[in-house]
Amino acid sequence: MALVIAGERSGVGKTTVTLTLLASLCRRGGQVPSFKVGPDYIDPMFHRYVTGLACRNLDPVLTSEAYVQQCFRHHSQASEYALVEGVMGLFDGIGSREENTVHPFTFASTAHIAQLLDLPVVLVIDCSRLSGSVAAIAHGYCTFDPKIKIAGLVLNRVGSDRHLSLLKDALKSLQLPILGVLRRQDNITIPDRHLGLVPTAELSELDAVIERLADLGDTCFDWQSLLPLLKTQHSALSTPHSALSTQHSALSKVRVAVACDRAFNFYYQDNLDLLQKLGAELVFWSPLEDAELPPNIQGMYFGGGFPEVFAQQLTKNTNVLQAVKTAILQGMPTIAECGGLMYLCQEIIDFEGKSYPMVGIIPTSACMDKRLTLGYRRAIALQDSLLVNVGTNVYGHEFHRSTLKANSHQPLFDTYRYDCDENTGFEGWNLPINLHASYIHLHWGASTEIPQRFIQQCKN
């Protein structure tokens, strides 16, 4: 079955509860695959830090409903337990472009994924400002959609024994199991900044935090009730991209340099897996620390991240800045998403207005802004490019607080909101022709022609 951890809204402590469960389960031994609903990169980093396994994103907008099912079954089938962390509130989704039976605006929500995978839900409620009203909240979530199976509750941020007693008394009539109680924790905090939690690579105290979470998990959950819910049921559902694996296994390797350090670390594991299945040898390197590009590479991949936070260190690594620029000018196929795009600009201007020279292949500046650009996008290719043919529709996600001073005169995409025809402007850079630079994050799970095209260009 496995289990979905959902919240009654954003900020109720889903990630803390999920990490506490994972830390305690891993302490018991065995492998615990985990999954994250939606397009987020940072929460999966924390999952991976705890479990030692890559966390997979389950997002039917970026991929498809069928891919979500295949991905979950494939990556959970070899383990005794599996856990899915939800996104936002349980029923918070987007409008589907197709008919979505009872609740049309829950597409891609946690509830949608729970229904797709036929998994029970544990609802996390922030009780810090609640007593009797907790019953109304729990009752509403349990009855809103009868197709969603609420297995029980986790009461988070409980203040005292008296507070807990009031909550339990209020919930008695619902006969809904309380599967966990987490008291207010002053000694377990994970810092955040302008795009969410600070990534794991920057947290020197994280091991101690995970140990405290494991200790907490050992005592705060009703494990006798939880463990049966967490057990997985093995399925014979087909493996994602199994045909690609056999088709390309005998081909010679294509060396692709993947920027991976504290500045660049936003990658979907499925994208990296696909590149490897298509014949890529991934060479991980650091634009922050390395003195030169990896040798004998045939392509480059710069994911998102926080280049603005490390702009001073990036700008000092002049040998690498020049090497990247020269490689692109000489025709090396290069993918740059969001933070990667910023790195390839002439400069990054931080929140204080200070300028840091960057690679300079894209003739504009990336300027940090307090305004958040966020949402799913439908992008129509305006020309043939490194990854797509003209007229192709791709579906991606934007999440950034920077803007470009100037847009390309020959943009990659005309973009729209995913769930309607509201235009969100022209976007992306395709000059030189071997460069794909865009703010839009793409998951290639249901679009394997994209990495296939990239690998073929690397071979040419």
N, C-alpha and C positions, 0 to 999 in steps of 0.2 A: 504493500500500500504506500509506504512512505508518508510524509506529513508536510503540510504547507503551514508556514508561520505567517499569519496575516495580522495587520493592525486595523484598529477602527478608524485611524487616520494617520497621516504622516507624523513622525516625531514621537510616537508612543513607546519606542524602544524595541522595534522589530529586530534590528541588527544586534543589539545587545543580547536579547533573548536567544537569537539564532546562534551567536558566537558562544554563549554560555552552554547551550545544548551541545554544540559541536565539540567544544573543549572538553566537556565532561564525557561525551561519547568516545572521543579519541583516547582519553585517559583509560577507558575501559579496554582498549585494544581494538584492532581491526581498522579497516578503511571505511570512511564515511563520505561518500560523494555528496556534493552540495550543488545547489542551483539557485539562480537569482532571476526573478521575474523582471523583465524590462531591459533597458539598454545600458544600465549602470555599469561602470568599470571598477569603482573603488570598493564597494561592498564585496565583490568577488575576490579582490586581493586579500581581504581579511579572512574570508572563508579559506582560501588557499593557504594562508599563513598558519591557520589552525590545523587544517586537515592534511596538508602536504599534497593535496590533489587539486588539479585545475577545476575551478568552479565554472559551470556552463550557464550562459544566459538563455532564458526561455522567453522569446519575444516574437509573437506571431505577426507583428507589423514588419519587423526587420527581416523575418524569414517567412514562415507559414505555419498554420495550425498543424499540418502533417509533420513538418520538421520539428516542431516543439515536442510532439509525441515521440518521434523516433529518437531525438537527442536524449530525452529523459530516459527512455527505456534502455537505450544502448549503454549509457554511462552509469546507470544504477543497477544493472542486472547482475553484476558480479559481486555486489556487496550486500551485507545483511541489512544495513540501514541506509536511508537516504533522507535528505532534508531540503526543502524548497523555501527560500525566503521570498516573501511577497514584495510588492511595491505600493507605496502610498497607503490609502485605505483599501479595505477588502474589495469594494465595488468601484474604485476609482479607475476608470479607463478612458477610452476615447470613443468617438462615434465611428462605427464601422462603415465602410463604403458599400457594404452589402447588408442584406437583412440579417439582423441578429435578434432572434426570437423575442424573449420576454423583456430584457432590459437593453435597449440598443446602444447605450453609452457605457457599457462595461467591457467592450472589446479591448483585449490586451491587459485587462485588470488581473489582479490576483485571483478573483473569483472565476474569471474566464479560464485561467490556466488550471485551477483546481478542477474545474468541470472537464476540461480537455483530457486531463490525466486521471480523472476519477479518483482524486485524493481527498482525504478528510482535512479539515482546516482547524488549527488552533488559533483562537483570536486573542491577541494581546490588547489589553485595555490599560491605558494610563489612569491610575486611580488617585493620582496626587491631589486632585480637586474634586473627588467624588466620594459619596457614601451610598445612600439609597438609590441614587440615579443610575448606578451601575447596572441594575436589573433592567431598566428601560433600554439602555444601550445594548446589552446582551440579547434581550428579547427581540429588539428590532433587527439586529444582524442575523439572528437565527431564523427569522420568519420572512425576511425580505425576498429571498429566492430559495424555494424549497429544494432546488437541485444542488445547492451547496450544503455539504455535510459538516456542520460545526461539531467537532469532537469534544471540545472543551475550551476552557479559558486559561490564560496566564494573566494574573493580576500583577501589574508592574508599578513600581514606585509607591508601595504601601508604606505608610508612615509609622505605624505602631501596632501593637497587639489589639488595642481598642479599635483602631481603624479597620484592621482585618476582620474583627468580629462583626462590625457594622456591615462590611461588604458581604461577608458570608451570609449573614441574616437576610440581607436584601435579595441574594441570589437563590435562596433555598427553594422558593416556589418554582423556579425554572428547572430544577433537577438537572442542571448542566454541570458536568465535572469541572472542578478547579484543578488543573493539571500542574500549576506552578504558582508560586508567590515569590516575587522579588521585592525586597525592601529597598528603600532609597539608599543608593550607594554613593558615598562621597569619595571613596578611594579607587573607583573604577571609572575613568574618563578617557575618552578618545577625542583628541582635539580636532577641530574642523577649521575650514577657511572658505574662500569665496566659491568653490565648486563642491563643497561637501566635506567629508572626512579627509584628514591628512593621510596620504597613502602610507602603506606599511613600511616602505623603504626608508621613510624619514623619521620613524618613531623608535628611538633607542630604548625606551622603557616597555616596549610592547610585550616582550616575553613575560615580564612580571604581571602585566595586565591580564594576559591570557591565563596565567596560573591562578590569579584571583578569580577569574571567571569560572575556571574549572572547579575550584573549591566551592564557589557559589552554586554551580550547577549540581554538584554532588548532593546538596542538601535542600535546594529550593523546589525541585520538581518531584512529582509523583511518578517515579520511574516505573513502578509496577503497572500503571495505566498507560504511560507513554511508550514504553518499548514495543508492545505489540502494534501500536500505530505506526511506528517508525520502520517496521520490518518491510522489506521490499518483496514484491511478487515478480518473479522472473518471467520474461516474455520473449517470444520468438520474433518480435517485430524486427523488420529489416534494419540494418546498420546504415546510418547516414553515410553516403558517398562510398559504399563498399565497392562499387564498380570502378570508381576512380583509383582506389588502392591497387587493384589488380592490373588495371590498364596501364598504369605508369610506374609500376614497381621496378621494372627492368631498365628504365631509362637512366641516362647519365644525370648526375646531380647538377643543379643550377644553384650557384652560391648567391644567396640573397642576404645582404646586411640589414639586420633589424635593430634599430636604435632602441636600447633598453637600459634605462638608468632612472635616477630620481626625476629627471626632466621629461622623459618619454616612457610611459608605461601603460598607456591605454590601448590594450589589444584584446580582441575577442579570441579566446583560445581556439575556437573552431576555425577562425581564419588562418591561424598559424598551422593548425593540423592539416587544413586543406592544401596549403602551400607545400607541406612536406609530402602529402600523398601524391601531389602532382609532379614531384621530382625535385623539390627545392631542398637544399641544405641551408638551414637557417643559421646565420652567423651573428650572434648577439654581440653588440659592442656599445660603447658609451661615448656620445658626443661631448660629455662633460669631462671624462677622465682619460680617454685614449688619445694618444698623440697623432694617430693617423687612422685612415680607413682600413678595414680588414683587407688583406691581400686577395687578389684574384676573384673579386666579386663581379656579378653580372646584373645586379639589381639592388635597389635600396628601398626600405620601408620605414617611414617615420610615423609612428602613431601619435596619438594625443598625449597630453600630460600637462606639465606646469613649467614650460620654458620661461615664462615670465618670472617665476620665483627664483630660477637659477640663471637669469639672463646675464648677470655679471660674470659668472664662471664660464658660461657658453661663449661670451664675446671675447674672453681672454684666450680661448683655444683657437687661435688664428689659423694654425696649420690645418686643423680639421675643417674650419669654415671654408677655407680656400679649396681644400681637397674635394669637399662635397660639391661646391660650385663648379669646379673643373669637371668632375665626373658627370654632372648633369649636362653641362654644355657640350661634352663629348658624346652625349647620346645615351647615357645609362638610364634605363627605365626606372622611374622613381615614383613611389606613392607617398603622399604627405597629407595626413588628416589632422585638421584642427591645430593642435600644438605643433605638429610637423609643418603645417603650412606657415605658421607664425615664424618658425625657425628659418624657413627659406626666404622670408621677406628681407628687405634692406635693413630693417631695425625693429626692435620691440620697444615700445614706450610704456613704462610701467605706470602703476596707479598714481605715483608722485610726479609723473611727467618726465622722468629721466629716460634718456635714450641709450639703447645698447645695440651696436651694429651686429647684424646676423649674416647669413650666407649671401643674401643679395641677389638671388636668382629671380625673385619675384619683385617687380619694381614698385613696391608700395611699403607702407609702414603698418605694423600691427599695434594698435593702441588699446591699452587696458581701459575698461569702462565699467562703471558700477552697474549698468543695465545688463541683465541676464537675457541672453538669447537661448530659448529652450523650446524643443518640440520635435515631433516627427515631421519628416518632409517627404513629399513625392517630388522627385527631380527628373526632369526631361532633358536628355542629352541634346545639346544644340549642335554638336559636331562629332565626328569620329575622334576618339581619343585613345589614350593608353589602355583604358579599361572597358569602354563601352562604345557602341555604334550610335550614330545620330538617330534621334527619335526614341531611344531606349528609355523606359521608365525604370528608375531605381528608387528604393525606399530606404531612408536613412534617418539619422537623428542628429540634431544640433544641441550643443550644451557648452556655451562659452561666454566669457565676459570681455572679449576683445572684439574690435571692429577693424576693418582695413580702411586706410585713408582713401584709397582709390580701388575701384573694381576693374577687372580685366575688360579690355575692349572686345575680346572674343571669349566670353565666359563659357564655362563647361556646361552649366545647367540653367534652366528656368525652373524655379522651385515654387512649390505650393504646400500648404498644410495638407497633412495626410488625409484628414477626414472631410475635407470640403475643397472647393475650388478657389479659396483665398490665396492670391499670389503673394509669395514672400520674397520675390526679387531674383535677379540674376546672380550667379554664384560660381566660384571655382576658377582655377587657372589651368590652362592647357598649353602654355608656352614656356619652354620649347615643347614640341609634340610628344616627347618621351616622358613628360611630367604630368601626373595627376595630383593636383593640390586643391583641397576643398575643406571647408568647415564641417561637411556632412560625414558623419561616421557611418560606415557600411558594414553590415554583417553578411558574409558571403554564403551562409549555409544553404539558402534556397536559390542562390545565383552563382553556381559554380563556374559559369562561363567567364566571370570576372577574373578570378585567380588563374584560370586556364589561359586567358588572353595575356595576363601579366607574365606568366612563366614563358609563354611562347615568345613574347617580345624580348625577354631576357636572353633567350637562346639565339635570337637573330643577330 
